[in-house]
Amino acid sequence: MNNLDQKVRSPACRIFVGTSGYSYAEWAEAGFYPPGAKAGEMLPLYARQFGITELNFTWYQMPKSQAIERMARLAPPAFRFTAKLTRTLTHEVDPGQWRGQAALYREGIAPLVQSGQLLALLLQFPPGFIRDPAGRRYLAELLEALDGLPLAVEFRHVSWAADRVFAELERRRATLVAVDAPELPGLFPKLDVVTNPDLFYIRFHGRNARGWRSGNMQKQFDYDYRNDELREWADGPIARMAARAAQGLLFFNNHVRGQAPRNAAQLQRLLSERGWATS
């Protein structure tokens, strides 16, 4: 793990723990939801255990403000969200259309911004998004287009692991997303760099190296974290990052067989045992 030389903040960091998405039929089979739970019932059930979720559906489709508002009403007022940026702005970018897409996204996610429930907007880029002149230019222009929103950037390619990138994110007060994933050539490494004193953000993808190589999403995120693996994060990177930021967001993306909510609950317990305020 690497770290920037930064001023240490007060340890009074509030940490939110949750999962990437919450509406999975297989989670009923895994025992997290009651048998037969319908999609519309899942958010209130999920919110009984976790105080935040990372919205996945906003990557697949452009969010609509009325639908976002209805969804938010299903959760308690204190519940919080992060949301993925739509794929037409990260994976399937049309050079002539993306600015309009960014404006539509801002409009669609506005209810969560206005209510104060949106803690971060996740810009998750694919492994093919590399740090070349075109990539650097697009990232800078996209960050400008989304200025004013709480931005968190997840890179998948190792070329972005550079001090100049971290310094630019820090200048923009944008959060660099830390990742736990298989240690494979070309992937962005595990770092505990904090670029935004307001917020740190970690995503746990699992360590299924064979699944990642397969390109099959169901295999890629099929992983169950051991307690010692989570304890290593709690006592190391999370503790260090929490000393440098006011809030932390931790999300499990290993959703395939209901491992994500189980692992999130495990990590919640570990952090609570260490005195962190968790939601």
N, C-alpha and C positions, 0 to 999 in steps of 0.2 A: 504494500500500500504506500502511495506517495501522498504528500500533503504540501500545500503552499504555506509559507511562513506568514501567518496571519495573527492578528491580535485576538487573544482569547476573551470570549464574552462570559457573562454570568452563566452559571449552569442551569438557570431557571428556564429551560427550554421545554415547551410543550410538544409532545410527539403524538402524531396521529398514525394509527396502524390500520390498514384495510387491505382490500383486494382490488385487482384490476378487473372491473366488471363485477356484477353480482347476480345477473340473470342467467343461470345455467341449470338446465333440467337435470343434469347428472349430479348436481349438489343435493338434490332430494334423495337420489339413490345412495349417495355417500353419507346421508344422515344429517346434513346441515339444515336442510329444509324438510318440513313434514311431507310425507308421501302425497303426491297429487297437487303440490303447491303450484299455482298458476303464476305466470310471469308478473302480472300486476300485483300479486301479493308479496313478491320477494323483497322489494326494497324495505317495507316496514318490518319484515322479519329480520332482514340483514341488519337493520339499524338498531335492533335490540342488543347486538353484540359489538358492532363497530360504529365509530362516529364519523367515518369518512369512506368514500369509494372513489375509484378512478373510472370515469365513464369511458367505456370502450366504443359504444355505438356511434359516438360522434366522429370516430375515424372512418367508419363505413358509410355514413350518410351525414349530410349537412344538418346541423341541429336547427330546429324550428322553435322559436321563442315560446309559442303556446304549449308545445309538447314538453319543453324543458320546464316550464312553469308548473304544468300538471304533475310531472314527475317529482319535482321538488316538494310539492304539497304532500306527497306520500311519506316523506321523512319528517322527523322531528325538527323544530326550528333551529336547534343547535347543530344539526347534522351538516357536514361539509362535503364538498366535491372537488375533484380535479377533473379535467376533461381533455381527451386527446384531440389534437388538431386533425381536421379532416384530411384523408389521404390525398385529395387533389392539391394539397398544399405541402405535402411531404414526400409522397411516393409516386404520384401520377400528375406531375406538375405540367400544366399547359402555359408556356411563356406568355401567351396573349390573354389568358383568362385568370391567372392566379390572383391578381389584385382584386378583381370582382369577387372571387371566392373568399378572400380574406374579409372583405366587407360584409358578405353574407354571414360568415361565421361569427363575426363580432355581433351582428344583429341577433343571430339565433341564440347565442350564449348569454345575452344581455341580462335575462332575469336572474341568473346566478350571480352576476357581477353586481347588479343593483341591490340584491338582498344581502350581499357580503358573504355568500356561501361558497363562492369559487375561490379556492386557495391557490390554484395554479392551473395554467394552461400548458399541457404537455406537447412539445414539438418532438415527436419521435421520428428520427430519420432512419432510412434503411441502410444496410451495409454498403450499398452501391453509392451512397452519398459521400463523396470523398472531399478532402480539403485541397481542392485545386482552385484556380482563379474563378471558375464559374460557380463552384460550390460556395466559396467565401462571399462572392458578390450576392448570390441568391439569399444566403442566410442573413446577411446584413440588411438587405431590402425587406425580407420577411419580418425580421425583428422590428424594423421601422414601421411597417404596416400594422403591426400588432402592438405598437407602443402604448403604454398605459394599462395593459393587462399584466397580470402576474405570470411571467413566462419561465418555463423550465425546459431545458433542451437535453434530449437524450441522443447521443451519437452511437452508432454501431460500428463505425470504422476507426481503426487505430490512428489514422492520420490526424484526427482531431484532438488527440491527446498531446497538446502543446501549450506551453506557458502563455504564448501570445493569444491563443484562443481563450484560455481561462481569464486572462487580463481583460480581454474585450467583453466577455460576459460580465465580469465584475464591474466594468465601467458602465454597462447598461443595467446593472442590478438584476441580471437574469440568472437563474439557478442552473448550474450544471448538474444533471442527473447522474448519480452513481448507480452502477449496475452490479448485480451478482449473476454471472452467467458462466458457461464453460470457458476455460482458458484455451481458446482456439486461435490459430494464426489469423491476423487481420481484424479480429474483433476488438472493440474498445476495451481497455483494461479496467480492472477494479481499482478505483481511486477513492480517496476520501477528501477531495478538494472541495472547499466551500467558496463559491463565488458571490453569494448573496447573503448578507448577514441577517436578512429577514427569514430565510427559508433554506433548508436542505431537503433533498428528495432522493430516495433510494428505491429502486425496483428490483425485486427478486424474481428472476426468470427461471431459476433451477439450473442444475449442472449436468443435464443430460446431453453429453457431447455427441453421442451417436444420433440422438434425435435432432440436434441442431444441424448436423451434416446431412440428414435425410431431406431437409426442406419441408417435411410434413409437420404442420403446426400442432397437430394432436400429439405427435411424438416429441416435438421440440420442447413443449412445456409440461411434459409428464415427468414430474420429479417431486419427491417428498423430502423436505429438509430434515436432517437429524438435529437433535437438540444441541449437540456440541457445535454444529455448523452455525446455528443461530446464536449460540452463546459467544462464539468467536466474533460475530458482528456486533453483538450488544456490548461486549467489553472492549472492543477495538474501534473500528470505524464509526459506529453510531455514537459512542461516547465522545470521540474526538470531534465529530461534526456538530454534535449537540452543544459542545462548549463554545462553538463559534457562530451559532445561529439562534434566532428567537423561537423558531418552530421547525419541526421535522415531519416529513411525510414518508411513510414506509408502505409499499404496496407489493403484494405477492401476485405474480402473474402465472404461477404454476397451477392452472385452474382445471386441468383435464379430468381428474378423478376426485375433485373436491379437496385436493391437498392445500390449496391456497387459504381457505378460511381456517383450516386446522393449524397450519404453520403460522398464520397471522396471530391466532390466539396464543400459540406457544410463545411467540416473540413478545406479545403484550405482557404475558406473565413474567418473562425474564426481565423486561424493562421495569415493570412495577416493582419487582424484587430489588432492583437497584436504585429505586427511589425516583424514577422518572415519572412525570405526570403524563399518562397516556389516555387516548380516546379511541 
